[in-house]
Amino acid sequence: MIVARNHGALGVAMWCAAAWLIPRGASAQVTAPLSFGVKSTATVPLIPEATGEALANELSGSAAKRNLEYITRLHRMRASKGFRTAADFVAARARDYGLTDVKVHEFPADGHTMYGTQKARLGWDPDFAELWEVRVDSGRTTPVTRIASFEDEPVILAEDSDSADVTAEVVDVGVGGTDHDYAGKNVRGKLVLLSGPPTDAAALAIDKYGAKGMLSDMPNQVTAWWKEDGNLIRWGHLDAFEARHTFAFMLSQKQAGAMRARLASGEHITLHAIVKAARHPSSYNPVTALIPGTDLRSEEIVLSCHLDHQRPGANDNASGCATILEVGRTISKLIADGKIARPSRSIRFVWPCEVECTMVLFNAEPEMRARFKAVIHMDMVGGAPVTKAVFHVNVSPLSLPTFVNDVGHVFGAFVSDESEAYAEGNGGKYPLVSGEGGKEPLQADLGEFNMGSDNELYTEGSYRIPAIYLSDWPDRYIHTNLDTPANIDATKLQRAAFIGAASVLFLANMKSSDVPALWLTMQSAALHRSATMLERRARLTPAEATTYTREYLAQERAAFESIAGFAAISDSTRRGADAFFGKLGETIGVSAVPSPAKTSPLYARNPAVSGPTIVFGYDYLLEHLHGAAPPRLLSFTGARGTGADYAYEVLNFVNGKRGAQEIRDKVSAEFGPVSIELVTEYLRALETAGMVTSSK
Ligand SMILES: [Zn+2]
């Protein structure tokens, strides 16, 4: 995503680099910036300095990391014993820290209950799994080498594997996802070795060709580094809703490569696979807790994460869970110590299983969800340099214009600048360094909307809760056995906690008198975005450029208007905004922009179906198209978005007042031009699936 950060110290660093490149003689014309070498005297934006200081003194990356270490000892599958243990731990900690209304919820995970567009999966509890190479001599089987053990590394067993006890030869079937992979090979009664995902191979390998089970070293979350450590074992899955009973062991590339080489040389390899695991009716156990507000208790600002995933799952996502817990500890203690005032709005904490538990909570606790005004979601916020992580502060999609985005960015830029000044030896009043952590600058990427976690449920058109989304990407160890606490930087946890705490306190306290300062930061951010918009617009046809300009200005104006949902906008601020947007329009060419095209039919959401088309392990749209081909928009790629991005936003722009053309214009402004045909076809598919209705 595109960076639109406030360049403070970085601007100086770039200037220094540029000066070295200027030939002698010319350098005399370059004037040194006045700020060069000046110690940082930064003041915390938007919140009182005393609050910033109190947060900086209390927040502890080490305390967060200790909680993270406990969570990473558990194999945290949705609706499993491991998840429940993690949930009970988080709940106990939250109570210790003085949070109230702490609750471990119980909702059916029964394989059929619908929570909006999320069909409940069954719980899955693995107890034991081992894979042995064995020698068979005249009917006698002798164990030779243990290849994989659940006790050792639970990630070796693909999620939703079922019990089995099989001794059989192994056959290499390549990727394993097409008939071609099985041509000329007899896999009946045997084990197949795949380089692709077991989910994609099961129908062929097990149902059609009669194999007894699968082994795989498939990539999961490919990054530039994914082939560089052959010892990584990647988290694998089967389809939770399939009636078939089978299993898959996940191997490292080294293990699978050695096996392939032996098979290719004509060797026969016999394995003994033992699995004790089952899908069964269980409970989803998201945890919630509260710091009650003083007078606006019907409004809650949320701190969210996801507590599930394979052991250890340190960055993904014990890091986000431990960090919001640390924010809770800190704010609760500072209130108790009288160092900060209790906020007027309440602060809600949510530790769900990813996506599905958030959908469960939204739909099973609609009164709670109705109080949610904004969310700060954390998913992977502690990756040390070894993980190759880049830290992002992402925001809400264009279908949900909101000032909340700029609140996240302003604190992200502040921590970046302060930590950079500190790293460069120029002081920095807020280095936010943990005693056991690194000293590197944060260098947060202040990005745009990005899908990929529970944030996309909050901002979904059915719920419309503005989101700030803190996350690392890439991470070379994601979804592997080496996503360990050793790779977690306590300093980074502390800094993510500061961004989260400062954002949540500003939003929970926000009132009319905060609007002028907020509006000032929004103008600065709007000018950054305008520069980006002009760059992007230069690559468009005149017609697309016109549409883009119109949508861009409407977006900025709507973000300003969103302030009124939190605090009254004074007449003088409104007059200032009118003047600002008038000037901005003149500068970027608004006079040439006609009003939006009106088309019919108009599309409206079916209120009975809430949530996005695709959720965790379940595709509502495809299931409700009853075998029809997936709409082509899903495989489209635009200038700044994938088919999934476009599809998500097309549905979000449906509001009963827009036709296909207006919706096309808006997604085109967001991700780059897309044809009206693809958007119309997609809207019709949504109508066929009963998610939207159309009216002339
Ligand atoms: Zn995650």
Boltz pocket constraint, residues with backbone or C-beta under 6 A from the ligand:
constraints:
  - pocket:
      binder: B
      contacts: [[A, 306], [A, 316], [A, 317], [A, 354], [A, 379], [A, 380], [A, 452], [A, 453]]
      max_distance: 6.0
